[in-house]
Structures are given as C-alpha cells and as structure tokens.
C-alpha cells in the first residue's frame, strides 16, 4: 500500500469518549501498519483491528462491533468484492460501511463492481493522507451520530415505560380514592338518614302537642329531651363521618377497646323509628366476648348496616326477631346476627 505524504493539512478524526473500532483488511502486514499509523492520532479513542485475509475479516466483523471497514480489493483467496458480498448477506454486518482500498485504476467497471458489492466509497493507491483521513472521519462521525440516536431512542423508550408505570400507579390511586369516596358517601347517607328521620318525626309530634288547646308540659319536656338527644346523636354521627373522611388519607385507622353492648345501644337509638315501625325485637348475648380491640367507627358502621338491613328486609308475614351475639373461634372474634327474615336463595 503506497501512501503519498502530501503537505496538505490533515483532517482530524472525531474525539469521543466512546471507543470506535475500525477494521483494516489487507494481506500485507506492512500496509496495515502504515494505514493505521496514518489514521492514528492522540485522543481519538479509536481501535484499529487488523485482518490479513477475507476469512479473517469476516470472523472479526462477526465478533466485534465495527464502525467502518477499510478493505483491500486485491487479496489472494477471497478478494475484497467477495468479502463485501458476504458481509452484506449477514444481518449483523450488513450495515457496516465499507471503503474499498485498491491500486486498480479508476475505471468505471471496477468502481461499479465495488458499489454493487456493497462499497460506500473508494480510496485509490497511492493514498492521499488528507483525503483518506477526511473520508474515514466522515464515516466515524456518522457512526457516532447513529450511536447517539440509538442511545436517545433507548432513553426515550425507558422514559415512556416510566411514564406508563406512573400513569398506572396514578390510575390505581385515583381508582382507590374514588372507591373510598363512594364508600364514604354511602356511609354518610346511610348513617345520617336515620337520625334525620328521627328528628323529623319528633318535630311533627312536638307540633301536634303545641297545637292542642292545653299542651301537656310533661309530654313537651319528654319530646324536647328526645329531640335534644337525637340532635346530639346526629352531631356525634357527623363527627364520626368527619373522622372517617380524614382517615381516607391515612395508612392506619386508630383502634380502641369497644364494648359491643354500648355500640349496639348507640345503633338502636339511631334507628329507633325503624324498630318501632316494624315492631322489631333485638336480643343480645355478649357474655362470651363483651368487647374487642377495633376501630369504633368502622365496627359501628358494620353493626349499623347488619341490624338495619335485618329489619328493613324482614318478612312481611311476621315481626322481625333479631339475635345478636359474639363468640370466639380460634384466635378470632365472631360477630353473629341471626334473624327470621325472608332468607337468601341458595
């Protein structure tokens, strides 16, 4: 390989922190050393790999990530055109740019054969240092830009995956919040309906007493006391619901020792009009487990729903009879409610 050391300024290869591998293929070792010496510069972070035959070039190209191949055309055995065709047939190597290095004159037939084999450019011997470095530099820059685009694409995919995960997490959070809100609205409407109806009924009774010619002050005092008691329970229920709303944003619900008898008394006072309307009887037995450690508000909501539903959905053929009890089963406290209602189909 003859190199014409001209006095023209040389084109500098791109400086990068990423290692770039260029494969030099020639059957003469001195040509490889001379070409690598021409291209090498301090700080260009380029590795020049040597191959002395077409077979060895194919092997290196399959094993390494090559940015550019400078391939001698005239070699014993497999010539440069044959090597290029093999490289184009292999998926891993078909996109590696190939510059043919040849001493053959620049006849159109040779050039066309080279491009048909897969060449991207030609270098003709004797090599012009500036032209050689300029062409190699251009393809190295192209390779580095390609790697940057690939890196940017991977990063974009990672960002998209992260965004998708965030959207999934946020969607799950919103779903949970909406579910909690639905539960809260249901609990609020359910727990407030009974005391409001109770107060409304007492106000009607109070009006009837006041409209009589000679109101019974004793009866008035009783009704006023019942109204005040209903308002107190109403305010207590509102406070409980406010606390429940606060707890939607907390990880833990405060627990305390809750007595079943006191809790049931509170519930029955709130649904007294419902009990009277259906002539319901409620029997209790909390002797085995009189109390338990639990959230009072949550347990009250459970008991309220079970007892009120047992009355509402009772059989029209008989007054509701409800048995409420607690017992131990293994390490669990069981709250049991039995009624004589319509039952549930199997």
ChimeraX attribute file (.defattr): number of C-alpha atoms within 10 A of each C-alpha:
attribute: neighborCount
match mode: 1-to-1
recipient: residues
	/A:1	19
	/A:2	13
	/A:3	16
	/A:4	12
	/A:5	12
	/A:6	11
	/A:7	8
	/A:8	10
	/A:9	9
	/A:10	16
	/A:11	17
	/A:12	15
	/A:13	23
	/A:14	18
	/A:15	15
	/A:16	13
	/A:17	10
	/A:18	11
	/A:19	12
	/A:20	19
	/A:21	18
	/A:22	21
	/A:23	24
	/A:24	23
	/A:25	26
	/A:26	26
	/A:27	19
	/A:28	14
	/A:29	13
	/A:30	11
	/A:31	17
	/A:32	23
	/A:33	13
	/A:34	13
	/A:35	19
	/A:36	18
	/A:37	11
	/A:38	18
	/A:39	21
	/A:40	16
	/A:41	14
	/A:42	8
	/A:43	11
	/A:44	17
	/A:45	17
	/A:46	22
	/A:47	14
	/A:48	20
	/A:49	18
	/A:50	19
	/A:51	21
	/A:52	17
	/A:53	21
	/A:54	25
	/A:55	14
	/A:56	13
	/A:57	23
	/A:58	17
	/A:59	11
	/A:60	15
	/A:61	21
	/A:62	14
	/A:63	9
	/A:64	14
	/A:65	15
	/A:66	21
	/A:67	23
	/A:68	22
	/A:69	25
	/A:70	23
	/A:71	28
	/A:72	27
	/A:73	24
	/A:74	17
	/A:75	17
	/A:76	12
	/A:77	11
	/A:78	13
	/A:79	18
	/A:80	27
	/A:81	23
	/A:82	15
	/A:83	21
	/A:84	29
	/A:85	16
	/A:86	16
	/A:87	22
	/A:88	17
	/A:89	10
	/A:90	12
	/A:91	9
	/A:92	14
	/A:93	18
	/A:94	15
	/A:95	14
	/A:96	21
	/A:97	21
	/A:98	25
	/A:99	25
	/A:100	25
	/A:101	25
	/A:102	20
	/A:103	15
	/A:104	12
	/A:105	10
	/A:106	12
	/A:107	8
	/A:108	9
	/A:109	8
	/A:110	13
	/A:111	17
	/A:112	12
	/A:113	12
	/A:114	23
	/A:115	17
	/A:116	13
	/A:117	19
	/A:118	24
	/A:119	24
	/A:120	14
	/A:121	16
	/A:122	19
	/A:123	19
	/A:124	17
	/A:125	15
	/A:126	14
	/A:127	21
	/A:128	19
	/A:129	20
	/A:130	20
	/A:131	15
	/A:132	20
	/A:133	18
	/A:134	17
	/A:135	16
	/A:136	23
	/A:137	17
	/A:138	13
	/A:139	20
	/A:140	22
	/A:141	16
	/A:142	13
	/A:143	18
	/A:144	17
	/A:145	12
	/A:146	12
	/A:147	14
	/A:148	12
	/A:149	12
	/A:150	12
	/A:151	12
	/A:152	12
	/A:153	12
	/A:154	12
	/A:155	12
	/A:156	12
	/A:157	12
	/A:158	12
	/A:159	12
	/A:160	12
	/A:161	12
	/A:162	12
	/A:163	12
	/A:164	12
	/A:165	12
	/A:166	12
	/A:167	12
	/A:168	12
	/A:169	12
	/A:170	12
	/A:171	12
	/A:172	12
	/A:173	12
	/A:174	12
	/A:175	12
	/A:176	13
	/A:177	14
	/A:178	12
	/A:179	12
	/A:180	15
	/A:181	14
	/A:182	12
	/A:183	11
	/A:184	17
	/A:185	14
	/A:186	11
	/A:187	16
	/A:188	19
	/A:189	10
	/A:190	15
	/A:191	23
	/A:192	17
	/A:193	14
	/A:194	21
	/A:195	25
	/A:196	15
	/A:197	17
	/A:198	21
	/A:199	19
	/A:200	14
	/A:201	13
	/A:202	18
	/A:203	16
	/A:204	11
	/A:205	14
	/A:206	19
	/A:207	11
	/A:208	11
	/A:209	17
	/A:210	14
	/A:211	9
	/A:212	9
	/A:213	7
	/A:214	8
	/A:215	13
	/A:216	11
	/A:217	11
	/A:218	9
	/A:219	13
	/A:220	16
	/A:221	12
	/A:222	12
	/A:223	17
	/A:224	15
	/A:225	12
	/A:226	16
	/A:227	20
	/A:228	13
	/A:229	16
	/A:230	22
	/A:231	16
	/A:232	13
	/A:233	18
	/A:234	21
	/A:235	14
	/A:236	12
	/A:237	18
	/A:238	15
	/A:239	12
	/A:240	18
	/A:241	19
	/A:242	13
	/A:243	13
	/A:244	18
	/A:245	16
	/A:246	11
	/A:247	13
	/A:248	15
	/A:249	10
	/A:250	10
	/A:251	7
	/A:252	8
	/A:253	16
	/A:254	11
	/A:255	13
	/A:256	12
	/A:257	11
	/A:258	18
	/A:259	16
	/A:260	24
	/A:261	17
	/A:262	11
	/A:263	18
	/A:264	18
	/A:265	10
	/A:266	14
	/A:267	21
	/A:268	17
	/A:269	17
	/A:270	26
	/A:271	21
	/A:272	15
	/A:273	18
	/A:274	18
	/A:275	20
	/A:276	10
	/A:277	12
	/A:278	15
	/A:279	13
	/A:280	18
	/A:281	14
	/A:282	17
	/A:283	11
	/A:284	14
	/A:285	15
	/A:286	15
	/A:287	11
	/A:288	11
	/A:289	16
	/A:290	15
	/A:291	18
	/A:292	15
	/A:293	11
	/A:294	15
	/A:295	14
	/A:296	20
	/A:297	18
	/A:298	14
	/A:299	14
	/A:300	19
	/A:301	16
	/A:302	12
	/A:303	20
	/A:304	21
	/A:305	14
	/A:306	15
	/A:307	22
	/A:308	18
	/A:309	11
	/A:310	22
	/A:311	25
	/A:312	15
	/A:313	12
	/A:314	20
	/A:315	15
	/A:316	10
	/A:317	8
	/A:318	13
	/A:319	17
	/A:320	22
	/A:321	17
	/A:322	20
	/A:323	16
	/A:324	20
	/A:325	20
	/A:326	19
	/A:327	16
	/A:328	11
	/A:329	8
	/A:330	7
	/A:331	6
	/A:332	8
	/A:333	15
	/A:334	13
	/A:335	15
	/A:336	13
	/A:337	17
	/A:338	15
	/A:339	18
	/A:340	15
	/A:341	19
	/A:342	13
	/A:343	11
	/A:344	5
	/A:345	4
	/A:346	3
